Amino acid sequence: MLLKPLFLVVGAASVALAASNEPLRSCFENAITDRGSFAFAGDLFYDRIVNRYNLNIPVTPAAVAFPTSSQQVADIVKCAAENGYPVQARSGGHSYGNHGLGGTDGAVAVDLKHLKHFSMDNTTWQATIGAGSLLSDVTRWLYHAGGRAMSHGICPQVGSGGHFTIGGLGPTSRQFGAAIDHVLEVEVVLANSSIVRASDTENQDLFWAIKGAASAYGIVTEFKVRTEPEPGTAVQYTYSMEFGHPKKQAALFKSWQAFVSDLTLTRKMASTLTVLENSMAISGTFFGTKEEYDNMNLSNKFPGANGDALVFDDWLGLVSHWAEDVILELAAGIPTNFYAKSTSWTPQTLMTPETIDKMFDYISTVDKGTLGWFLLFDFQGGYINDIPTNATAYAHRDVLIWLQSYTIDLLGHISQAQISFLDGLNKIVTNGELPFAAYPGYIDPLMPNAAEAYWGTNLPRLQQIKEQVDPNNVFRNPQSPSPAKKDSF
């Protein structure tokens, strides 16, 4: 008997939501013949359709659309813009702040999962990739199209649409650049619903903005990228320390920082230092032979840690091994409640020994609010540092080490203690200096002055381009660049 009143309440709420969105729904129905290609707030099972990634941020878009072509993307953007709705694209859906759903309630989310086409030009070795393709798709397609590869991250579930336009860092980035450095041309839907191409020779300003900040400028539906031959033999290594004393942990970190800050270190070396509740580890990939790896004598460089190494001759096998990482599963595998922050260091701003000691003393004594936390210190540099800061919208060309810090709650919302732990950690490692650089792919929805931290000195030019291509701020989320002549919307 209780079910009937419940259905009446749910039904009444659905009717109210449907009525408020009726002009937009009517436009969608006229533009898209397949009624299964979109859903609206209030529809049955809408929460499952929305499929939020960070459950700690309960964003509800006004509608979610699933276009099957660039023209359908344009039609959806036209309907949304004419009815006053902000628009955000969604590729894999792994946005820390749910920005792919708009970041706040009431946006139109354009899910690109059906745009998964691929082709390879065997003369130029340039690939064409649909923006809905996941990184696992890209790896497999490139491999089977002539043993090719490109730099990108190791999370197989991440979508290329966001990853290829926000930066896209991965194990081969020191050798070949970030994912954005492989992008040669894009097809993009603009706020006026036009479909254009952008490259270094066509719509150059738009192309510059897309390579680092695309979500505020349009919806990329297709990429043309350069590729390189897949790496040959590689060695996957790990050096770990269990239940280390803070002084021992600090000593190991100092050894690792000295190792990665050696300017003569080969670009074949990728490395990450991970800190967990009761352990820490140095892991990564050396893109060379076992003999070359052994000659580096890493065991002598990381005292107090136990090491092992695996040799891979199969590129797909190595990529699959990366994807099996437990931390990777926690960080990118399943939707959950989490909070994350990021910051970075250049060769000139590395942590002092005193700061490293303070960091590990803090970690050993502070209330973290959970056992589910981890820190990832990622070694970058190399090719990425070769490119000038103003060459693309992605501004962090001088970074040598990125820190990603995470706190997770599998049972409920993130507590204030968890947030305070990460905030306190970041204040220590940056000496409280603001603004600090933050990676735009690791969204921190609580960060003040986010745009300055994400895009640094490139922000003014981004705002000017925004005024040219999207003056009404159709493509926006809470932390995206705004048009130069407009301060708020």
C-alpha positions as CSV (number, residue, x, y, z in Angstrom):
1,M,0.0,0.0,0.0
2,L,3.0,2.3,0.6
3,L,4.1,1.9,-3.0
4,K,1.2,3.8,-4.5
5,P,1.8,7.1,-2.6
6,L,5.5,6.8,-3.4
7,F,4.8,6.4,-7.1
8,L,2.5,9.4,-7.0
9,V,5.2,11.6,-5.4
10,V,7.8,10.5,-7.9
11,G,5.4,10.9,-10.8
12,A,4.5,14.5,-9.7
13,A,8.2,15.4,-9.5
14,S,8.8,13.9,-12.9
15,V,5.9,15.9,-14.4
16,A,7.3,19.2,-12.9
17,L,10.7,18.6,-14.3
18,A,9.4,17.6,-17.7
19,A,7.3,20.7,-17.9
20,S,10.2,23.0,-17.1
21,N,12.3,21.4,-19.8
22,E,9.5,21.0,-22.4
23,P,10.9,23.6,-24.9
24,L,14.3,21.9,-24.9
25,R,12.7,18.4,-25.2
26,S,10.5,19.6,-28.1
27,C,13.6,20.9,-29.9
28,F,15.5,17.7,-29.4
29,E,12.5,15.7,-30.7
30,N,12.4,17.8,-33.8
31,A,16.2,17.6,-34.4
32,I,16.9,14.0,-33.5
33,T,14.5,11.3,-34.8
34,D,15.8,8.5,-32.5
35,R,14.0,9.1,-29.2
36,G,16.5,6.8,-27.5
37,S,19.3,9.3,-28.2
38,F,18.5,11.6,-25.2
39,A,17.0,11.6,-21.7
40,F,15.7,14.3,-19.4
41,A,15.8,14.9,-15.7
42,G,12.6,13.3,-14.4
43,D,12.7,10.4,-16.8
44,L,12.6,6.9,-15.5
45,F,16.1,5.6,-14.4
46,Y,17.6,9.0,-15.2
47,D,20.2,8.7,-12.4
48,R,21.5,5.4,-14.0
49,I,21.7,7.1,-17.4
50,V,23.6,10.1,-16.0
51,N,26.1,7.7,-14.3
52,R,28.0,10.2,-12.2
53,Y,31.7,9.5,-11.7
54,N,32.5,11.4,-8.4
55,L,29.5,10.5,-6.2
56,N,30.6,13.1,-3.7
57,I,29.3,15.8,-6.2
58,P,25.7,15.1,-7.0
59,V,25.3,16.9,-10.3
60,T,22.1,16.5,-12.2
61,P,22.1,17.7,-15.8
62,A,18.9,19.0,-17.4
63,A,19.4,16.5,-20.2
64,V,21.9,13.9,-21.5
65,A,22.1,13.3,-25.3
66,F,23.9,10.5,-27.1
67,P,24.6,11.8,-30.7
68,T,25.7,9.4,-33.4
69,S,27.2,12.1,-35.7
70,S,28.8,15.5,-35.7
71,Q,25.6,16.9,-37.2
72,Q,23.6,15.6,-34.3
73,V,26.1,17.2,-31.9
74,A,25.5,20.5,-33.7
75,D,21.8,20.1,-33.5
76,I,21.9,19.4,-29.8
77,V,24.2,22.5,-29.2
78,K,21.8,24.6,-31.2
79,C,18.8,23.5,-29.1
80,A,20.6,24.1,-25.9
81,A,22.0,27.5,-26.8
82,E,18.6,28.8,-28.1
83,N,16.9,27.7,-24.9
84,G,19.6,29.2,-22.6
85,Y,21.2,26.0,-21.3
86,P,25.0,25.6,-20.8
87,V,26.6,22.6,-22.6
88,Q,29.4,20.2,-21.8
89,A,30.8,17.3,-23.7
90,R,31.4,13.9,-22.0
91,S,33.7,11.3,-23.4
92,G,34.8,8.6,-20.9
93,G,33.0,10.5,-18.1
94,H,35.9,10.4,-15.6
95,S,35.8,14.1,-14.6
96,Y,36.8,14.5,-10.9
97,G,34.3,17.4,-10.6
98,N,31.7,15.9,-12.9
99,H,32.4,18.8,-15.2
100,G,31.4,16.5,-18.1
101,L,27.9,16.8,-16.7
102,G,28.2,20.6,-16.5
103,G,29.7,20.7,-13.0
104,T,26.4,22.1,-11.6
105,D,22.8,21.2,-12.0
106,G,20.9,22.2,-15.2
107,A,23.4,21.8,-18.0
108,V,23.0,19.7,-21.2
109,A,25.5,16.9,-21.3
110,V,26.6,15.6,-24.7
111,D,27.8,12.0,-24.3
112,L,30.1,11.1,-27.2
113,K,30.2,7.3,-26.6
114,H,28.9,6.6,-30.1
115,L,31.6,8.6,-31.9
116,K,34.2,5.7,-32.1
117,H,35.4,5.7,-35.6
118,F,39.1,5.1,-36.5
119,S,41.3,5.1,-39.6
120,M,45.0,5.1,-40.3
121,D,46.8,6.7,-43.2
122,N,49.6,4.2,-43.8
123,T,51.6,6.8,-45.8
124,T,51.8,9.5,-43.1
125,W,51.0,7.3,-40.1
126,Q,48.5,9.8,-39.0
127,A,45.4,8.4,-37.4
128,T,41.8,9.7,-37.3
129,I,40.0,9.0,-34.0
130,G,36.5,9.7,-32.9
131,A,36.2,11.7,-29.7
132,G,34.1,9.0,-27.9
133,S,36.9,6.4,-28.1
134,L,38.3,5.2,-24.8
135,L,42.1,5.0,-24.3
136,S,41.9,1.2,-24.4
137,D,40.3,1.5,-27.9
138,V,43.0,3.9,-29.1
139,T,45.8,1.6,-27.9
140,R,44.3,-1.5,-29.5
141,W,43.4,0.2,-32.8
142,L,46.8,1.8,-33.2
143,Y,48.5,-1.5,-32.4
144,H,46.5,-3.3,-35.1
145,A,47.0,-0.5,-37.7
146,G,50.7,-1.1,-38.2
147,G,52.2,-1.4,-34.7
148,R,51.7,2.3,-33.9
149,A,51.3,4.2,-30.6
150,M,50.9,7.6,-29.2
151,S,51.4,9.1,-25.7
152,H,48.4,9.0,-23.3
153,G,47.5,8.0,-19.8
154,I,47.3,4.4,-18.6
155,C,43.6,4.4,-17.3
156,P,41.8,2.3,-20.0
157,Q,38.4,3.7,-19.2
158,V,39.3,7.3,-19.8
159,G,37.8,9.0,-22.9
160,S,40.0,10.5,-25.6
161,G,37.8,13.5,-26.0
162,G,38.8,15.1,-22.7
163,H,42.2,13.4,-22.3
164,F,43.5,14.6,-25.7
165,T,42.4,18.2,-25.1
166,I,43.3,18.8,-21.4
167,G,46.9,17.6,-21.6
168,G,47.1,13.8,-21.5
169,L,50.2,12.7,-19.6
170,G,51.5,9.1,-19.7
171,P,54.6,6.9,-19.5
172,T,55.9,7.8,-22.9
173,S,55.4,11.5,-22.6
174,R,59.0,12.2,-21.7
175,Q,59.9,10.7,-25.1
176,F,57.1,11.8,-27.3
177,G,55.1,14.6,-25.6
178,A,51.7,14.7,-24.0
179,A,48.6,13.6,-25.9
180,I,47.8,17.1,-27.0
181,D,51.2,17.3,-28.6
182,H,50.2,14.5,-31.0
183,V,47.0,16.3,-32.1
184,L,47.4,17.8,-35.6
185,E,43.8,18.7,-36.4
186,V,40.3,18.5,-35.0
187,E,36.7,18.7,-36.1
188,V,34.8,20.8,-33.6
189,V,31.2,22.0,-33.1
190,L,31.1,25.6,-31.9
191,A,28.5,27.5,-29.8
192,N,26.8,28.8,-33.0
193,S,26.3,25.1,-34.0
194,S,28.7,25.4,-36.9
195,I,31.1,22.4,-37.6
196,V,34.6,23.6,-38.4
197,R,38.1,22.2,-38.7
198,A,41.0,23.6,-36.6
199,S,44.7,23.1,-37.0
200,D,48.0,25.1,-37.1
201,T,46.9,26.5,-40.5
202,E,43.1,26.8,-40.0
203,N,41.3,28.5,-37.1
204,Q,44.6,28.7,-35.4
205,D,43.4,30.6,-32.3
206,L,40.7,28.0,-31.7
207,F,43.2,25.2,-32.2
208,W,45.5,26.8,-29.6
209,A,42.7,26.9,-27.1
210,I,41.5,23.4,-27.7
211,K,45.0,22.0,-27.0
212,G,44.6,22.5,-23.2
213,A,41.1,23.9,-22.6
214,A,38.7,22.5,-25.1
215,S,35.6,22.1,-22.9
216,A,35.1,25.9,-22.8
217,Y,35.4,26.4,-26.6
218,G,33.4,23.7,-28.3
219,I,32.9,19.9,-28.7
220,V,35.6,18.1,-30.5
221,T,34.1,15.2,-32.4
222,E,37.2,14.0,-34.2
223,F,41.0,14.1,-33.9
224,K,43.8,13.6,-36.4
225,V,46.9,12.6,-34.6
226,R,50.5,11.8,-35.3
227,T,51.8,8.4,-34.2
228,E,55.1,6.7,-33.6
229,P,56.2,3.1,-33.8
230,E,55.2,1.2,-30.6
231,P,58.1,0.9,-28.1
232,G,60.0,-2.3,-28.2
233,T,61.4,-4.1,-25.2
234,A,60.5,-2.4,-21.8
235,V,61.2,-3.1,-18.2
236,Q,58.5,-2.6,-15.6
237,Y,60.1,-2.1,-12.1
238,T,59.0,-1.6,-8.5
239,Y,60.9,-0.7,-5.4
240,S,58.8,-0.8,-2.2
241,M,59.0,0.0,1.5
242,E,56.5,-1.4,3.9
243,F,55.6,0.3,7.2
244,G,58.5,2.7,7.0
245,H,59.4,5.2,9.7
246,P,58.8,8.8,8.6
247,K,62.6,9.4,8.5
248,K,63.2,6.3,6.3
249,Q,60.3,7.3,4.1
250,A,61.7,10.9,3.8
251,A,65.1,9.5,2.9
252,L,63.7,7.3,0.2
253,F,61.7,10.3,-1.2
254,K,64.8,12.4,-1.2
255,S,66.7,9.7,-3.1
256,W,63.9,9.5,-5.7
257,Q,63.7,13.3,-6.1
258,A,67.5,13.5,-6.7
259,F,67.2,10.6,-9.2
260,V,64.5,12.2,-11.4
261,S,65.9,15.7,-11.2
262,D,69.2,14.6,-12.8
263,L,69.1,16.5,-16.1
264,T,71.2,13.8,-17.8
265,L,68.6,11.1,-17.0
266,T,67.4,9.3,-20.2
267,R,64.0,10.1,-21.5
268,K,63.3,6.4,-21.7
269,M,62.7,6.4,-17.9
270,A,59.2,6.9,-16.5
271,S,58.7,6.9,-12.8
272,T,56.0,7.4,-10.1
273,L,56.4,7.4,-6.3
274,T,53.3,6.3,-4.4
275,V,52.6,6.9,-0.8
276,L,49.9,4.8,1.0
277,E,48.8,4.5,4.6
278,N,51.4,1.8,5.5
279,S,53.8,1.7,2.6
280,M,55.4,3.6,-0.3
281,A,56.7,2.5,-3.6
282,I,58.7,3.7,-6.6
283,S,57.5,2.2,-9.8
284,G,57.6,2.8,-13.5
285,T,58.8,1.7,-16.9
286,F,62.1,1.8,-18.6
287,F,61.8,1.7,-22.4
288,G,64.9,-0.3,-23.2
289,T,66.5,-3.6,-22.7
290,K,67.0,-5.4,-19.4
291,E,70.8,-4.9,-19.8
292,E,70.4,-1.2,-20.2
293,Y,68.1,-1.1,-17.1
294,D,70.5,-3.2,-15.0
295,N,73.4,-0.8,-15.9
296,M,71.4,2.0,-14.2
297,N,71.9,0.3,-10.8
298,L,68.6,1.5,-9.4
299,S,68.9,-0.6,-6.3
300,N,71.8,1.5,-5.2
301,K,69.9,4.7,-5.8
302,F,66.9,3.7,-3.6
303,P,68.3,2.4,-0.3
304,G,66.0,0.7,2.1
305,A,63.6,-0.4,-0.7
306,N,63.1,-3.9,-2.1
307,G,63.0,-4.1,-5.9
308,D,61.8,-6.3,-8.7
309,A,61.5,-6.0,-12.4
310,L,59.5,-7.6,-15.3
311,V,60.6,-7.5,-18.9
312,F,57.9,-7.0,-21.6
313,D,58.4,-7.6,-25.3
314,D,54.7,-7.2,-26.1
315,W,53.3,-3.6,-26.2
316,L,49.8,-4.7,-25.5
317,G,51.0,-6.8,-22.6
318,L,52.8,-3.9,-21.0
319,V,49.7,-1.6,-21.4
320,S,47.5,-4.3,-19.9
321,H,50.0,-4.6,-17.0
322,W,49.7,-0.9,-16.3
323,A,45.9,-1.2,-16.2
324,E,46.0,-3.9,-13.5
325,D,47.5,-1.5,-11.0
326,V,45.4,-1.4,-7.7
327,I,45.8,2.3,-7.3
328,L,44.6,2.8,-10.9
329,E,41.4,0.9,-10.1
330,L,40.7,3.0,-7.1
331,A,41.5,6.3,-8.9
332,A,39.7,5.6,-12.2
333,G,38.0,2.3,-12.3
334,I,34.6,2.8,-10.6
335,P,32.4,5.7,-9.5
336,T,32.9,6.5,-5.8
337,N,33.0,9.4,-3.3
338,F,36.4,11.0,-3.5
339,Y,38.3,14.3,-3.3
340,A,41.5,15.1,-5.2
341,K,44.1,17.8,-5.5
342,S,47.2,18.4,-7.5
343,T,50.3,20.6,-7.5
344,S,53.7,20.5,-9.2
345,W,57.4,21.3,-9.1
346,T,59.8,22.5,-11.7
347,P,63.6,21.8,-11.5
348,Q,63.9,25.2,-9.8
349,T,61.2,24.7,-7.2
350,L,61.8,21.2,-5.9
351,M,61.0,20.5,-2.2
352,T,63.9,21.1,0.2
353,P,65.0,18.3,2.5
354,E,63.3,20.2,5.4
355,T,60.0,20.4,3.5
356,I,60.2,16.6,2.7
357,D,60.8,15.9,6.4
358,K,57.8,18.1,7.3
359,M,55.6,16.3,4.8
360,F,56.3,12.8,6.2
361,D,56.0,14.0,9.8
362,Y,52.6,15.5,8.9
363,I,51.5,12.3,7.2
364,S,52.4,10.1,10.2
365,T,50.6,12.3,12.8
366,V,47.6,14.0,11.2
367,D,44.0,12.8,11.3
368,K,43.4,11.7,7.7
369,G,39.7,10.8,8.3
370,T,40.2,7.5,6.4
371,L,42.6,4.7,5.5
372,G,41.6,5.2,1.8
373,W,44.0,7.8,0.7
374,F,47.1,7.9,-1.5
375,L,49.6,10.3,-3.0
376,L,51.1,9.9,-6.6
377,F,54.2,11.8,-7.4
378,D,54.6,11.5,-11.2
379,F,57.9,12.2,-13.0
380,Q,57.4,14.3,-16.2
381,G,59.7,16.7,-18.0
382,G,61.6,15.6,-21.2
383,Y,59.8,16.4,-24.5
384,I,57.0,18.3,-22.6
385,N,59.6,20.7,-21.3
386,D,60.9,21.3,-24.8
387,I,57.7,23.1,-25.8
388,P,57.2,26.8,-24.9
389,T,54.5,27.7,-22.3
390,N,52.6,29.8,-24.8
391,A,52.7,27.3,-27.7
392,T,49.4,25.7,-26.6
393,A,46.7,26.5,-23.9
394,Y,48.3,23.8,-21.7
395,A,50.6,26.0,-19.6
396,H,52.6,23.6,-17.4
397,R,55.5,23.0,-19.8
398,D,58.2,23.5,-17.1
399,V,56.8,20.9,-14.6
400,L,59.2,18.1,-13.6
401,I,57.0,16.4,-10.9
402,W,53.2,16.3,-10.5
403,L,51.5,15.4,-7.2
404,Q,48.0,13.9,-7.3
405,S,46.6,13.5,-3.8
406,Y,43.4,11.5,-3.3
407,T,41.1,10.7,-0.4
408,I,38.3,8.1,-0.9
409,D,35.2,7.0,1.0
410,L,33.5,3.8,-0.3
411,L,30.5,4.2,2.1
412,G,29.5,7.8,2.1
413,H,30.4,11.5,1.5
414,I,33.9,12.8,2.0
415,S,34.4,14.2,5.6
416,Q,35.9,17.6,6.5
417,A,38.8,15.7,8.1
418,Q,39.6,14.1,4.7
419,I,39.5,17.5,2.9
420,S,41.6,19.2,5.7
421,F,44.2,16.4,5.3
422,L,44.8,17.1,1.6
423,D,44.6,20.9,2.1
424,G,47.2,20.7,4.9
425,L,49.5,18.5,2.8
426,N,49.3,20.9,-0.1
427,K,50.1,23.9,2.1
428,I,53.2,22.1,3.5
429,V,54.6,21.0,0.1
430,T,54.0,24.4,-1.6
431,N,55.1,26.4,1.5
432,G,51.7,28.0,1.4
433,E,52.5,29.9,-1.8
434,L,49.5,30.8,-3.9
435,P,48.5,30.6,-6.7
436,F,50.2,27.3,-7.4
437,A,50.0,25.3,-10.6
438,A,47.3,22.6,-10.8
439,Y,46.7,20.1,-13.6
440,P,43.4,20.9,-15.4
441,G,42.7,17.2,-15.8
442,Y,42.7,16.7,-12.0
443,I,39.8,18.9,-11.1
444,D,39.6,20.3,-7.6
445,P,36.1,21.8,-7.3
446,L,37.0,23.5,-4.0
447,M,40.1,25.3,-5.3
448,P,39.8,29.1,-5.3
449,N,41.2,30.9,-8.4
450,A,41.0,27.6,-10.3
451,A,41.4,29.1,-13.8
452,E,44.7,30.8,-12.8
453,A,46.0,27.6,-11.4
454,Y,45.0,25.5,-14.4
455,W,46.1,27.8,-17.2
456,G,48.5,30.2,-15.6
457,T,49.9,32.9,-17.9
458,N,47.8,31.6,-20.8
459,L,44.5,32.5,-19.2
460,P,44.3,36.1,-20.7
461,R,44.6,34.8,-24.2
462,L,42.1,32.0,-23.5
463,Q,39.6,34.7,-22.3
464,Q,40.1,36.7,-25.5
465,I,39.5,33.7,-27.7
466,K,36.5,32.8,-25.6
467,E,35.0,36.2,-26.4
468,Q,35.5,35.5,-30.1
469,V,34.1,32.0,-30.4
470,D,31.7,31.7,-27.5
471,P,30.7,35.2,-26.2
472,N,27.5,33.9,-24.6
473,N,29.4,31.3,-22.6
474,V,27.4,28.3,-23.9
475,F,30.3,25.9,-23.1
476,R,31.0,26.4,-19.5
477,N,31.5,24.7,-16.1
478,P,32.2,26.2,-12.7
479,Q,36.0,26.6,-13.4
480,S,36.2,27.2,-17.1
481,P,37.7,30.4,-18.7
482,S,35.1,33.1,-19.2
483,P,34.9,35.6,-22.1
484,A,37.2,38.5,-21.7
485,K,34.5,41.2,-21.5
486,K,32.2,39.3,-19.1
487,D,33.1,38.6,-15.5
488,S,30.2,36.4,-14.5
489,F,27.2,34.6,-15.8
